[in-house]
Amino acid sequence: MQKNTIWMLLAICLISVSCKKNTLPVNSVTTASQNKTSLLATTAAASAAASVNAYTNTSSYISSGFSFLNPTQLDKNRQAIGGSAYTEVYGFNIPEENRVRGIRWNEDDETTSIWRPQGIAGFSRNGVRYLLVSWYAKDAAESKGSRITLIDISPSSSTYLTYRHILLVQPTLPTGTLDYTQYGTYAPLNVHAGGLAYFNGKIYLSSTSLGLRVFDLDKIIEVTSGTGTDDKCGKDASGNLYAFNYRYILPQVGYYKINDASPISTVQVNYENNQLWTGQYYAGSADASIVPKIFGFPISTAGELQNSGIQTVVPKNSLFTSDHAHGIQGVFRKGNRTWLSCTGSPSESYGSTARLARYTDGDTNTVRYRWPYGAESLYLEAQYGYLWSLTEFEPNAGAQNGSQVNRCIFAVDFSKYE
């Protein structure tokens, strides 16, 4: 009996010690519970599936009383610079054997501090090749919103390397105090214009928190320009059309609200021409805890985004401490591979903190290549195998370029990066 009692006491002591060892202080239990809740919340957010709302048609404001033009009918009034001058901009580091073409803007456009280029796309019409570039306005021009540029890139064309800026507009009129005169019918489109895709005559422009805005390239409108039009926009009571001295406007005809995929930093058509791929921009330092994703949205031959068969990919990139691809500025997709234009790397390579990163679904890392400082979106001109991109900074704008220009359009041999 005494022996049994001793064994019982020993057992109780052992249980007591064990319980004490595995018991956390109250504040530790609370922290552990909060961490678990946070983890569950993060997991839930990460697993939320992107979806697309039905197309919203906004074109009624231009349904009557307007005449429309197509890209071939525009008077292109500016001359870009060809040759090899594009390689002279700050931070251009593409190996010579990989370069195929490049363009520099005229002096005004490559040095302006109130507009910055972001997205790039292209198409052919009547045997002429065109590039499209999107810009957003800042500082003194911020109220003007965003624009696109149409550039002729066909060497045999009589208007080779000429271009024209076109103001983007939409039907929602701004409220509050404005620094210009706003008339009715249409107004500037104030979006970052981070990326654009061309598909069967339509432009799909990334809109950070909304989704994709749609424009019809056969609905360009000529407006009144010249003296006295710099600070006017819209259609006045007499029927006169204004757009801050721009000669042409391109009206938004509709949009797609995309859920659980913002911030949408870029968009591009995939190689197979049946999906629009978007990317999320998060910086690799301030937003390091957030996991950026890319999304593939099926698109019909009629240009309609589908709400089924949407793909989600989480690219890896060991350059960032979280091992995820941060700073996504551009996306291009072919098969199960994605090419990402990423900026803000913590390490520099040949004068640039940008990289072109190739990610294969399921891999634990990307294959990385030199990429120019301040690089933005991607576009593949499939017929020629040219992967196009562009850089954004004017002098004294980037963290490193100082007084040097860092703004050009360039193409590389895509086969060297496959």
Secondary structure, 3 states (H helix, E strand, C coil): CHHHHHHHHHHHHHHHHHHHHCCCCHHHHHHHHHHHHHHHHHHHHHHCCCEECCCEECHHHHCCCCCCECHHHCCCCEECECCCHHHHCCCCCCCHHHEEEEEECCHHHHHCCCEEEEEEEEEEECCEEEEEEEEEECHHHHHHCEEEEEEECCCCCCCCCEEEEEEEEECCCCCCCCCCEECECCEECCCCCCCEEEECCEEEEEECCCEEEEEECCCEEECECCCCCCCEEEECCCCCEEECCCCEEEEEEEEEEEECCCCEEEEEECCCCCEEEEEECCCCCCCCCCCCCEEEEEECCCCCECCCCCEEECCECCCCCCCECCCEEEEEEECCEEEEEECCCCCCECCECCEEEEEECCCCCCEEEECCCCECCCEEECCCCEEEEEECECCCCCCCCCCCCECCEEEEEHHHHC
